[in-house]
């Protein structure tokens, strides 16, 4: 089986790495891929700009053209933007099964307002909220409601559309910033203002297979993965600015079976009920961003794909054939799929460019010490913001040589251990083998005091 994977981040490298382990898979086409997938077994990167056979059209239709040209049997979509643009619809129209929800279902991430309406309609436990399209009305509501509140741009804003305001004046400033400054573009034309939730966050990824036909037959299925936790703040002790993620761990010792039971009854099952009732075509993955409060878990947000960097911590724990799972998703047989997990822990700290999440340099060579730790069992570098160095003839395994930085979050080091301490030690020993100018990483991922509290 030949699979096309859309995306260029660390999540996509992890997806390709896991798919490549399956005996069902002969080749993986990565569009556009990155410096990790360039050297991953069974993988081949394709840059759409170099494909002379593509005809004009929106971005979403370019990927199916490549898949048809390469005679791919399946597509797996990593990031959210193509899903919101309808790339899954385009793949199915081209006759290629696609792991990723169609555009109508992708609105659960593409519109915070649509997601909140869905949550409230189907009884998903979440924070109370109001939606506004007028700046003055939003500020009047804040005056009456008081702080603390969470203010979200309605549309996709690349992780830059959420502000936690501790005071009324901070909330007013956030509303102006989102709606009036144009900083997040059209995503800020509408905003959602939520009540602040106190607690500790967790992430739950899940596989979903819902079609109108499966809903009618009662075979629609959602299978949750192990709980994980992303560390968003830049610096140790959960300090500094928010980022796209400085590292992740899984599973979570502080998440009890009782918490997961409440998650299932109050969030997971109502979500599945809503997908069925809305007769949405949702064949892919879903991300539940959850706050564990004193009143039980509450849903913060949906993402309509796997999370990043949570995927780099969760997929190494999966003991099942990931490609077989993807096939069961598109075929509507997910309910018959048995997903098993390794007993142990994964710690995956992220190395970022100096200056991130602000301005940073690109094109910096990445070197790795030849000390053997990266060949240790259970250790893997997942590349995100790095590409092959075209000025060098050096080649090698991902993250080793022949790579230069190309983004803010450069790579993560995922390490498995039978205990958390073993996984933590292996991850940081391995990450210490990597060097590039200005490299920075948190040194407390997964440790006590590292997890953010409150609604971040």
C-alpha positions as CSV (number, residue, x, y, z in Angstrom):
1,X,0.0,0.0,0.0
2,X,1.2,3.5,-0.9
3,X,0.2,6.3,1.4
4,X,0.4,10.1,0.9
5,X,0.9,12.1,4.1
6,X,0.2,15.9,4.0
7,X,2.2,18.1,6.3
8,X,5.7,19.2,7.3
9,X,5.9,19.2,11.0
10,X,7.1,16.9,13.8
11,X,3.6,15.4,14.0
12,X,3.9,14.4,10.4
13,X,7.3,12.9,10.9
14,X,5.9,10.8,13.7
15,X,2.9,9.7,11.6
16,X,5.2,8.7,8.8
17,X,7.6,6.8,11.1
18,X,4.7,4.9,12.6
19,X,3.1,4.1,9.3
20,X,6.5,2.9,7.9
21,X,6.6,0.2,10.6
22,X,3.6,-1.6,9.1
23,X,4.1,-4.5,6.7
24,X,1.1,-3.2,4.8
25,X,3.0,-0.1,3.7
26,X,5.4,-0.1,0.7
27,X,6.0,3.6,0.4
28,X,5.0,6.9,2.0
29,X,4.8,10.1,-0.1
30,X,5.4,13.1,2.2
31,X,4.0,16.4,0.9
32,X,6.0,18.5,1.4
33,X,7.7,16.6,4.3
34,X,10.7,17.9,6.2
35,X,14.3,16.9,7.0
36,X,13.2,14.0,9.1
37,X,10.9,12.4,6.5
38,X,13.6,13.0,3.9
39,X,15.7,10.3,5.6
40,X,12.9,8.1,7.1
41,X,12.6,4.6,5.8
42,X,10.0,4.0,3.1
43,X,9.5,7.8,2.8
44,X,10.0,10.2,-0.1
45,X,9.4,13.9,0.0
46,X,7.6,15.8,-2.8
47,X,7.6,19.6,-3.1
48,X,4.4,20.6,-4.9
49,X,6.3,23.6,-6.5
50,X,8.5,21.1,-8.3
51,X,5.5,19.1,-9.8
52,X,5.1,20.2,-13.4
53,X,2.0,18.1,-13.9
54,X,-0.2,20.0,-11.5
55,X,-2.9,22.1,-13.0
56,X,-4.2,25.3,-11.4
57,X,-6.6,25.2,-8.5
58,X,-6.8,25.8,-4.8
59,X,-4.2,24.3,-2.4
60,X,-6.6,21.6,-1.3
61,X,-6.9,20.1,-4.8
62,X,-3.1,19.9,-5.4
63,X,-2.6,17.1,-2.9
64,X,-5.1,14.7,-4.6
65,X,-3.5,15.4,-7.9
66,X,-0.1,14.3,-6.5
67,X,-1.7,11.3,-5.0
68,X,-3.3,10.3,-8.3
69,X,-0.1,10.8,-10.1
70,X,1.9,8.7,-7.6
71,X,-0.9,6.0,-7.6
72,X,-1.4,6.3,-3.8
73,X,-4.0,4.1,-2.1
74,X,-4.6,6.3,1.0
75,X,-4.1,9.8,2.3
76,X,-3.4,10.9,5.8
77,X,-3.8,14.6,6.7
78,X,-1.6,16.1,9.4
79,X,-2.4,19.8,9.8
80,X,-5.7,21.7,10.3
81,X,-5.7,24.2,7.5
82,X,-6.0,21.8,4.6
83,X,-8.9,20.0,6.4
84,X,-10.7,23.3,6.9
85,X,-10.1,24.0,3.2
86,X,-11.9,20.8,2.2
87,X,-8.9,18.6,1.3
88,X,-10.6,15.5,2.6
89,X,-13.6,16.1,0.3
90,X,-11.2,16.6,-2.6
91,X,-9.4,13.3,-1.9
92,X,-12.7,11.3,-1.7
93,X,-13.9,13.0,-4.9
94,X,-10.7,11.8,-6.6
95,X,-11.4,8.3,-5.5
96,X,-8.7,8.2,-2.8
97,X,-9.8,7.3,0.8
98,X,-8.7,10.0,3.2
99,X,-7.9,9.9,7.0
100,X,-9.2,13.3,8.0
101,X,-12.7,14.8,8.4
102,X,-14.5,16.5,5.5
103,X,-14.8,20.3,5.6
104,X,-18.2,20.4,7.3
105,X,-16.9,18.3,10.3
106,X,-13.6,20.3,10.3
107,X,-15.6,23.3,11.5
108,X,-15.2,21.9,15.0
109,X,-11.7,23.4,14.9
110,X,-12.1,26.0,12.2
111,X,-14.8,27.9,14.1
112,X,-14.7,28.2,17.9
113,X,-18.2,29.4,17.8
114,X,-19.4,26.4,15.9
115,X,-17.6,24.1,18.3
116,X,-19.2,25.8,21.3
117,X,-22.7,25.5,19.8
118,X,-22.0,21.8,19.2
119,X,-20.8,21.3,22.8
120,X,-23.8,23.0,24.3
121,X,-26.3,21.2,21.9
122,X,-25.0,17.7,22.8
123,X,-24.2,18.2,26.5
124,X,-20.4,18.2,26.3
125,X,-19.0,19.4,29.6
126,X,-17.3,22.7,28.9
127,X,-17.0,26.3,30.1
128,X,-19.9,28.7,29.6
129,X,-19.4,31.2,26.8
130,X,-20.8,34.0,24.6
131,X,-20.0,34.8,21.0
132,X,-19.6,38.4,19.6
133,X,-19.2,40.0,16.2
134,X,-19.2,43.6,17.6
135,X,-16.2,44.9,19.7
136,X,-18.3,47.3,21.9
137,X,-20.8,44.6,22.7
138,X,-18.0,42.3,23.7
139,X,-16.5,44.9,26.0
140,X,-19.9,45.6,27.6
141,X,-20.3,41.9,28.4
142,X,-16.9,41.8,30.0
143,X,-17.8,44.8,32.2
144,X,-20.9,43.0,33.4
145,X,-19.3,39.6,33.7
146,X,-16.0,40.6,35.2
147,X,-12.6,38.8,35.0
148,X,-11.0,36.3,34.6
149,X,-12.1,35.3,31.1
150,X,-10.7,33.6,28.1
151,X,-10.9,35.4,24.7
152,X,-10.6,33.4,21.5
153,X,-10.6,34.4,17.9
154,X,-13.3,32.4,16.1
155,X,-11.2,31.2,13.2
156,X,-7.9,29.4,12.8
157,X,-5.1,31.7,14.0
158,X,-2.1,29.5,14.2
159,X,-2.2,29.3,18.0
160,X,-2.1,33.1,18.3
161,X,-5.8,33.7,18.8
162,X,-6.3,32.9,22.6
163,X,-5.8,35.3,25.5
164,X,-6.3,34.6,29.2
165,X,-7.3,37.9,30.8
166,X,-7.0,38.2,34.6
167,X,-8.5,41.8,34.7
168,X,-11.2,43.7,32.8
169,X,-8.7,46.0,31.3
170,X,-6.6,43.1,30.0
171,X,-9.8,41.6,28.5
172,X,-10.7,44.9,26.8
173,X,-7.2,45.1,25.4
174,X,-7.4,41.5,24.1
175,X,-10.7,42.2,22.4
176,X,-9.2,45.2,20.6
177,X,-6.1,43.2,19.7
178,X,-8.1,40.4,18.1
179,X,-11.0,42.3,16.5
180,X,-9.5,45.7,15.6
181,X,-5.7,45.4,15.1
182,X,-6.0,42.7,12.4
183,X,-3.2,40.7,14.0
184,X,-5.0,37.4,13.3
185,X,-6.7,38.6,10.1
186,X,-10.3,37.4,9.3
187,X,-10.0,34.8,12.2
188,X,-10.8,37.7,14.6
189,X,-13.9,39.0,13.0
190,X,-15.9,37.0,15.5
191,X,-14.7,36.1,19.1
192,X,-15.8,33.7,21.8
193,X,-15.5,34.8,25.4
194,X,-15.4,31.9,27.9
195,X,-15.5,31.6,31.6
196,X,-12.1,30.9,33.1
197,X,-11.5,27.3,34.3
198,X,-9.1,26.4,37.1
199,X,-7.3,23.1,36.9
200,X,-4.6,21.2,35.1
201,X,-4.8,20.4,31.4
202,X,-4.6,17.1,29.6
203,X,-4.8,16.1,25.9
204,X,-6.7,13.0,24.7
205,X,-6.2,12.0,21.0
206,X,-8.7,9.6,19.5
207,X,-9.5,7.7,16.3
208,X,-12.9,8.4,14.8
209,X,-15.0,6.7,12.1
210,X,-18.4,8.3,11.6
211,X,-20.3,8.4,8.3
212,X,-24.0,8.9,7.7
213,X,-24.2,5.2,6.8
214,X,-22.3,4.0,9.9
215,X,-24.5,6.3,12.1
216,X,-27.6,4.7,10.6
217,X,-26.3,1.2,11.2
218,X,-25.0,2.0,14.7
219,X,-21.4,1.2,13.8
220,X,-20.0,4.7,14.3
221,X,-16.9,4.5,16.5
222,X,-14.5,6.6,18.5
223,X,-11.5,5.1,20.3
224,X,-9.5,7.3,22.7
225,X,-5.7,7.0,23.0
226,X,-3.7,7.3,26.2
227,X,-3.9,10.7,27.9
228,X,-1.0,13.1,27.3
229,X,0.1,16.5,28.4
230,X,1.7,19.3,26.4
231,X,3.8,22.0,28.0
232,X,3.0,25.3,26.3
233,X,5.1,27.8,28.3
234,X,8.6,28.6,27.0
235,X,10.5,28.3,30.2
236,X,10.9,25.9,33.1
237,X,8.3,26.1,35.8
238,X,5.6,27.0,33.3
239,X,6.9,30.5,32.9
240,X,7.3,32.8,29.9
241,X,5.2,33.2,26.7
242,X,2.9,30.5,25.2
243,X,4.4,28.5,22.4
244,X,3.3,25.8,20.0
245,X,4.5,23.3,22.6
246,X,7.8,22.7,24.4
247,X,7.3,19.0,25.0
248,X,4.9,16.3,25.9
249,X,4.6,13.2,28.1
250,X,2.3,10.2,28.1
251,X,0.6,8.6,29.9
252,X,-0.2,10.7,33.0
253,X,0.2,9.3,36.5
254,X,-2.1,12.0,37.9
255,X,-5.0,11.1,35.5
256,X,-6.9,8.4,37.4
257,X,-9.4,5.9,36.0
258,X,-12.1,7.9,37.6
259,X,-11.1,11.0,35.7
260,X,-11.0,9.0,32.4
261,X,-14.4,7.6,33.2
262,X,-15.8,11.1,33.6
263,X,-14.0,12.1,30.4
264,X,-15.8,9.3,28.6
265,X,-19.3,10.0,30.0
266,X,-19.1,13.8,29.9
267,X,-17.1,14.6,26.8
268,X,-16.3,11.6,24.6
269,X,-19.7,10.0,24.4
270,X,-21.6,13.2,23.9
271,X,-19.2,14.2,21.1
272,X,-19.8,10.9,19.4
273,X,-23.6,11.4,19.9
274,X,-23.3,14.8,18.2
275,X,-21.3,13.6,15.3
276,X,-23.9,10.9,14.7
277,X,-26.8,13.3,15.1
278,X,-25.3,15.9,12.7
279,X,-24.6,13.1,10.2
280,X,-21.1,14.3,9.7
281,X,-18.5,12.5,7.6
282,X,-15.7,12.3,10.2
283,X,-13.1,9.7,9.4
284,X,-9.9,10.6,11.0
285,X,-8.5,11.8,14.3
286,X,-9.8,14.2,16.9
287,X,-7.9,16.0,19.7
288,X,-9.7,16.8,23.0
289,X,-8.0,19.7,24.9
290,X,-9.3,19.1,28.4
291,X,-9.1,21.0,31.8
292,X,-9.3,18.7,34.8
293,X,-11.2,20.9,37.3
294,X,-12.5,20.3,40.8
295,X,-15.9,19.5,39.1
296,X,-14.4,17.0,36.7
297,X,-12.9,17.3,33.2
298,X,-14.2,20.1,31.0
299,X,-13.6,20.4,27.3
300,X,-11.5,23.5,26.2
301,X,-11.4,22.8,22.5
302,X,-11.5,20.3,19.6
303,X,-8.8,19.9,17.1
304,X,-9.8,17.8,14.1
305,X,-6.4,16.1,13.8
306,X,-3.6,14.7,15.9
307,X,-2.0,17.1,18.3
308,X,1.6,18.4,18.1
309,X,3.7,17.6,20.1
310,X,1.4,15.1,21.8
311,X,1.6,12.7,18.8
312,X,5.4,12.4,19.3
313,X,4.7,11.1,22.8
314,X,1.7,8.9,22.2
315,X,2.4,7.1,18.9
316,X,5.6,5.5,20.3
317,X,3.4,3.9,22.9
318,X,1.0,2.3,20.4
319,X,1.5,-1.4,20.1
320,X,-0.9,-1.8,17.2
321,X,-0.5,-1.5,13.4
322,X,-1.1,2.2,12.8
323,X,-1.6,1.7,9.0
324,X,-4.2,-1.0,9.8
325,X,-6.0,1.5,12.1
326,X,-6.1,4.1,9.3
327,X,-7.6,1.6,7.0
328,X,-10.3,0.6,9.5
329,X,-11.1,4.3,9.9
330,X,-11.8,4.9,6.2
331,X,-13.6,1.5,5.8
332,X,-15.9,2.1,8.7
333,X,-14.6,-1.0,10.6
334,X,-12.9,0.9,13.5
335,X,-15.2,-0.8,15.9
336,X,-13.6,-4.2,15.0
337,X,-10.0,-2.8,15.5
338,X,-8.2,-3.7,18.7
339,X,-5.8,-1.0,19.8
340,X,-3.2,-2.0,22.3
341,X,-0.6,0.0,24.2
342,X,2.9,-0.6,25.5
343,X,3.3,-0.5,29.3
344,X,5.7,2.4,30.0
345,X,6.2,6.1,29.5
346,X,7.4,8.5,26.8
347,X,9.0,11.9,27.4
348,X,9.4,14.1,24.4
349,X,11.1,17.5,25.0
350,X,11.2,20.0,22.1
351,X,14.3,22.0,21.0
352,X,13.6,25.4,19.6
353,X,15.5,28.2,17.8
354,X,16.8,31.0,19.9
355,X,14.3,33.9,20.0
356,X,11.3,31.6,19.5
357,X,8.3,32.3,19.7
358,X,9.5,35.7,18.5
359,X,12.0,36.3,15.7
360,X,14.6,33.6,15.1
361,X,17.3,32.7,12.5
362,X,17.0,30.0,9.9
363,X,19.5,27.9,8.0
364,X,21.6,27.0,11.1
365,X,23.5,23.6,10.7
366,X,22.4,20.9,13.1
367,X,25.1,18.5,14.5
368,X,24.7,15.4,16.6
369,X,27.4,13.9,18.8
370,X,28.3,10.3,17.9
371,X,27.8,8.9,21.4
372,X,25.3,6.1,20.6
373,X,22.4,7.3,22.7
374,X,20.3,8.0,19.5
375,X,20.7,4.3,18.6
376,X,19.3,3.2,22.0
377,X,16.1,1.3,22.0
378,X,13.0,3.5,22.3
379,X,14.8,6.8,21.4
380,X,13.8,8.7,18.3
381,X,14.4,12.3,17.0
382,X,11.3,13.7,15.3
383,X,12.1,16.6,13.1
384,X,9.8,19.6,12.7
385,X,11.5,22.8,11.6
386,X,14.5,21.4,9.8
387,X,15.2,20.6,6.1
388,X,18.1,18.9,4.2
389,X,21.1,21.2,3.7
390,X,21.3,21.5,0.0
391,X,24.7,23.1,0.3
392,X,26.2,19.9,1.7
393,X,26.6,16.5,0.3
394,X,26.2,15.0,3.7
395,X,23.4,12.6,4.2
396,X,22.2,10.4,7.1
397,X,19.4,9.5,9.4
398,X,17.0,12.2,10.4
399,X,18.4,14.8,12.8
400,X,22.0,13.6,12.4
401,X,23.7,15.4,9.6
402,X,22.9,17.3,6.5
403,X,20.1,19.3,8.2
404,X,19.6,23.0,8.8
405,X,17.0,24.7,10.9
406,X,13.9,26.1,9.1
407,X,11.5,26.9,11.9
408,X,10.9,27.8,15.5
409,X,10.3,24.4,16.9
410,X,13.2,22.4,15.3
411,X,12.9,18.9,16.7
412,X,11.8,16.7,19.6
413,X,13.5,13.8,21.2
414,X,11.0,11.0,22.1
415,X,12.2,8.4,24.6
416,X,10.4,5.4,25.9
417,X,11.1,3.8,29.3
418,X,9.5,1.3,31.5
419,X,9.4,4.0,34.2
420,X,8.9,7.7,33.9
421,X,12.4,8.4,35.3
422,X,14.0,6.1,32.7
423,X,12.1,7.8,29.8
424,X,13.0,11.2,31.2
425,X,16.7,10.5,31.5
426,X,17.0,8.9,28.1
427,X,15.1,11.8,26.4
428,X,17.4,14.5,27.9
429,X,20.6,12.5,27.4
430,X,19.6,12.1,23.7
431,X,18.6,15.8,23.3
432,X,21.9,16.8,24.8
433,X,23.6,15.1,21.8
434,X,22.0,17.6,19.4
435,X,23.5,21.1,18.8
436,X,22.7,24.1,16.7
437,X,23.4,27.8,17.3
438,X,20.9,29.3,19.8
439,X,19.3,26.0,20.6
440,X,17.0,26.1,23.6
441,X,14.8,23.6,25.4
442,X,13.0,23.2,28.7
443,X,14.6,20.9,31.2
444,X,11.6,20.1,33.3
445,X,9.1,18.4,30.9
446,X,6.9,16.1,32.9
447,X,8.4,17.0,36.3
448,X,6.4,18.3,39.3
449,X,5.7,22.0,38.8
450,X,6.1,21.8,35.0
451,X,2.5,21.5,34.1
452,X,0.5,24.7,33.6
453,X,-2.4,25.3,35.9
454,X,-5.5,27.4,35.0
455,X,-6.9,28.0,31.5
456,X,-3.8,28.6,29.4
